Amino acid sequence: MNLRERLRFQILNRIDLTRDVEDDEIRDLIRQEIVALSKEKNLTLESRLQLEREVFNSLRKLDVLQDLLDQDDISEIMINGPNDIFVEKNGQIQRSNLHFSSEEKLFDVIQQIVAMNNRMVNESTPIVDTKLPDGSRVNVILSPISLNHSTVTIRRFPKEHITMQRLLELSSLSPEVAEFLKKLVRSGYNMFIAGGTSSGKTTFLNALTEYIPKGERVITIEDSAELQVIGVDNLVRLESRNATLEGRLEVKIRDLVKAALRMRPDRIIIGECRGAEALEMLQAANTGHDGTLSTGHGNSCRDMISRLETMVLMASDVELPLSAIDKQIASGIDIFVHLGRVNKNQRKLLEVAEVVGIEDGEVKLQTLYRYENREGKDVWNREGTLKNCEKLQAAFGGSDTDIGRT
């Protein structure tokens, strides 16, 4: 038994379980035990403070996981079992030297996490998505579905809003592209952000919201609330709900999109399309709600169209031919933005493409900007001029379609 477990066991024996015990009382008990322990072991001040923190976290918080959550520079935590914990810092994945005392302790922490949102994870429901109080997204898969050990994956988000200015400082896009997107958002173009896992889709969508004109009524729809809309006063946030163990009380994203249409929105923002809700997203975009924003997993702008076709086909209550789905996409989405990672840890805007209609039975795209690394320098080449200028002209006047150049 290591020092932390020894102290934890001693504190549990001293706690009066017949009443509520305050955190300060727990800390006092821990300090008393550490002072007693120091008489037989030579502990530095740093070791004492670390031991106090670890024991308190194991009793009142999330054990060793709390130490990782307290580090602001960690963006992802991957727990592959009690002894295998990896973290992502500054885009680099590294093994942590922390570990849980046992599989049972890891399971206890998992139960604490899911209970925060009145969720349940067990043998009958071994996979659950939830979140932490700070908004971090959590995925849990219990053993034996996860063959070796139960796993926990936590996606963390910056405490401070990532603005477009910050993305410019990080060289995620150029000032010209940012100005271009700014005018498109303000003009009410329907935009869809595509990218792979951890490509920065939600962060980029958050940054785009700072361009939404003041006074507009915005409704956000998510399966797990992550969006941090910037500068919108008339904001309504909706979140889906999973069914209970009896299969009741489920609220799907599709239900929320339908409800949002009755709430007099100026804009609807759907955090991420993963399935049949893509049909409602397209229908919302096609019913006069300009400025619709959403994200989805796709390897390119062209690939995202194929993914949207597949997602719409997942809607079991409708049977639309592919040609009808493509018409919905072509008329509902004006702009695709593709994000990705360069050199594994640098998030970049890779392409901006305009939907220009249907050609030969397929949705036709025109690339407006494309990223390339030219001799070690980031370059966003202008490859086309916006063809659909009606919304832009209505918002800004004039007939200049080459609005991206500065």
N, C-alpha and C positions, 0 to 999 in steps of 0.2 A: 504494500500500500504506500503510494507516494505521499508527500507532505500535504498536498492539497486535499486528497481524499481522507487522509487522517484527520485534518482539521475539520473538514466537512462533517465527518462522522461524530466528532466531539461536539460540534455546535448543535447538530441535530439532537444529541442526547441532552443538551442543556436547554433547548427551547421548550417553553410551556405551550404545548399544542392545544390547551383548553381555551386559549384566548388569541386574539389577533396580535401579532408581534410586528412592531414598526421596523422599517428599514434601519433606522438609527440604532435601535436596540440590537439588531443583528450585527451591525458593524462593530458595536462596542464589544459584543461577545467574541467576535473574530479577533479584535485587537488584543483582548485579554488572553486568548489562547496563543496568539503569536508571541506575546511577551513571555508567556510561560515556556513556549517552545524555544525562544531565543536563549534561554538559560542553559539548554543542552546542545543547541546548534548555533554556530556562528553565522548569523544572517545579517547581510548588509541592509541599509535603509531601503535601497531599491528593491531588494528581494522581499522585504517585509511588505512594501506597498503593492508589489505585484501579487504576492500571495494573498493579501487582503482582498484585492480586486477579483482574483480568480475564484476564491472561495465564495465571496458575495455573489458573483455572477452565477455560480453553480447552484446557489440556494434561492436566489430571488430573480434572476434574469435568465439568459439563454446559454449559460455555461460558457464554453470556449468560443461559441459563436458570437457572443456579445463583444469579446475582444476584437473580433474582425469587423463587426458592425460599427464599432467606435472609431475605426480608421477611415477617414474621409477619402483617402486616395485609392481605396479598393472599390472597383466598379462591378465585380462579379465574384461570387463565392460559390464554389462547387464542392459539395461534400459527397464523396463516393463511398462513404462508410465511416466508422468511428476513427479510423487511423489514416484515412486518405482525404486530406482537405487541400484544395487548390484555390488560389485567388488570382484575379486579374488586376494588375497595377500598371497604369500608364500603357495599357494595351498589351502587356506581357503577362503570360500565365506562369505562375510559379507555385511550387509546393509550400504549404504552410507547415511550420514546426509544431503547430497546435494539434491536439487530438482529443476526442472524447474518451472518457474512462472505460466505456463499454458500449455495446450495441443497445443495451437497455437505456443508457443515459441519452444516447442519440434519439431513441424512440420517444423518450420523455420530452425532449426539446421539440421534436416534431409535433407532438400533441399540444404543447404550449402554443406553438405558432399557429396551428390551424384553429385552435380554440379562440384566438384573438378575434376572429371573424365569424364565430359560431359555425365553424365548419367541422367536418369529421373525416378522418382517414382511418381505415381499418382493412381487414381482409376482403370485405365485400366492396369497399371503395378504396382501392390501393393507390389511386392516382388523384391528386388534388392540386388545383391552382389557387393560390391565395396571395395575401400581401401582408407586409409588416406595417406597423403604425406610421412609419416614415414614408410609406408609399412603395417601398421596394417590392418587386414582384417575386413570388416564391412558387417553385414547382417541387412537389414531393412525390416520390415513387417508392412504395414500400417493398421490402423483400417479402416473398420470393419473386415478385414480378421483376424487380431489379435483382438479378440473379445472385450476386455476391452479398450485397448489403443494401439497406435502404439508402436512398440518395436524396439530397436536397440541393436545389440550384436557385440561387438568389441573384436577381438582376437589380442592381442599385442605381439610383438616379441622383444627379448632383443636387445638393441642397439649394444651391443658387440657380436661378433660371439661366439657361444657356441661350443667350440672345443671338441674333444674326451677327451683331458686331463681334461677339466672342467666336463664332464660327469663322468669321473673316480672319480674326487673329490667329486661329488654328489652321488657316489655309485650307479650310474645307471647301471653299468656293471662292470665286473672284468677286471684287466689288461690282463689276459689270453684270455678272449673273445675279448677284443679290439685288441690284437695282431693277433688273428685268423681272425677277420674281415678285418684288415688292409691288410693281405696277400691276402685275397679273392678279395678285391677291386682292388689291384694292379695287380692281375692276370687276371682280366677281367671277374669275375663271375657275372652273371646276378642276381640281388638281388631285392627282393620285401619286403617292410617294412609294416607290418600290425599292426593295433591297433585301439582302440576305440577313441572317441572324446577326444581331449586334452590329448592324451597319449604321445605326444612328437615325432610324426612321422616326421614332417618337420624338427624339431631341430636335430633329429638323422640323417636324410638324409644329412643335411648340414654338420654335423660333419664327416660323411663318405667321403664327397667329398675332404677332405684334404689329403686323401690317393691316389687320382687319380694322376698317374705319370705326371710329368711336360712334356709339349710339346704336349699333346693330345688335340684334338679339341672336345670341349664339347658343346652340345646344350641342353638347358633346355626348357621345354614346360609346361606352367601352365595356369590355367584359371584366376588366380589372382596372380601376381608375389610376391612370398614370399621367394623363395630359396635364400640363401646367400652362393653361392659356394665359397669355400676357396681355394686360391692358384692356380687358373687356369687362365692363360693369354689368351688362344685362346678360348674365351667363347662367345656364342651367346645365348641371352635370348629371347624367344618367348612367347607371351601372347595372349590368345584367345580374341575374341570380340563378344559381344552380338549383336543381330540384332537390327536395328532401329525400330521405331514405325511402319514403312511401311513394316517391315519384311525383310529388305535388309541389305547387308554389313556384315552379320554374318560370323565369322571365328571360326570354331570349333577346339577343340583340335585334333580331327581326321585329319582335314586339315593340321594342323601344323606338326603332325607326318609324314604325307606323304611328306610334303615339306622338313622336316629335313633330310629325307633319300637321298635327292638330294644335300645336302650341305656338303658332304664328312665328316660326323661326325665319331669320334672315339668312342664316347659314347653319348647316348641319355638319358636324365634324365627327366622323366615325374613326375611333382610335386605330382599329385594325380589322380588316376583312379576312376571315379565315374560312368561311363556308357560305351557306345559303344566304346570309345577310347581305352578300354582294348584290343580290337582285334588288333588295330594298334600297341599297345605296344608289344603284343606278336609277331606280325609279324616282328617288328623291331628287337626284340631279336632273332628271328629265321633266320634273314638274315645276320648274321655275325657281327652284331654290339655288340661285347662283352662288358660287363661292364654296361649294361643297368640297371638303378636304377629307382624305382618308389615306391609309397605308396598307401595304400587303407584302407578302414574301414573294420576291421574283428576282431572277438573275439578270434581267435587263428590262427595258421598256417593252420590247416585243414579247419577251417571255411573260411579262405581267398580264398582257392581254390574254394569252393562253390560259394563265392561271385564273383570271376572272371568268373566262368561259366555263372552266371546270367548276368553279365555285357556284356559278349560277345554275349549272346543271344539277348541283347537289340539292337544290330546292325541290323537295319531293312533291310539293303540292302544285307544281306547274310543269308543263312540258313544252318548252320553247325550242324551236329549231335553232341550230347554230347561227343561221343567217339573221334571225331575229335578235339573238343575244349580241351579235356584232353591231347591229344597228343601235341597240341600247348603249353599248360602250362608245360608239362613235359619236352619238348625239349627247351622251351624258358626261363624258370626260373630255376636257379640252387639252390638258397638259399632263404628261407623265414625267416624273422626276426619278432618276435612278441613282441610288447611293450604294457605296461599297467600300471595302477596305483595300488600301494600297500598302504593300510591304507589311501585311498582317495587322498593323496597329494604327494606321493612319486612315481616318474616315474621310472620304471625299465624295463630292457630288460628281458623278461620272457622266451623266447625260441628262439633257432636258429635251423632250420631244413633244411635238404638237400632233394631235389627232386631226387629220385633214379630210377624213371621210372613209368611204368604202371603195375599194378598188379590187376587181377580180375576186369578189366574194370575201375579202379580208379587210380588216381595219388597217388603214394606211397611216403610217407615221412619217413625220418629217423631223429630223434631228435639228435642233436649234443651237445647242451647245454640246460639245463633247470634250471630256478631259483627256489629257495626255501628259506624260512626264517627258519633257524635252530637255535632254542634257542636264538632268537633275533639277529642272525647274518645272513647277506646276503651271500648266497652260490650259485654259478653257477656250477652245476654238469655236468661233461663231460659224456655223455651217448652213444656217437658213434664216429666213425672215418670216416672222409671224404672218400667217395668211388670214386667220380669223380675227379681224380687228374690230368687230362691231362693239364688243363690250369695252374694249380699250378706248375707242373713240367716244363712246357714251360717257365714260368716266373722266377722260382727260381732254377730249376735243382734238381737233386736227386730224390729219390723215397720215402722219408719219408712222409707218409700220416698223421701222428699224429702231424700236425703243430701247433695245439693249445696249446700244453703243453710248459711251460717255465721252 
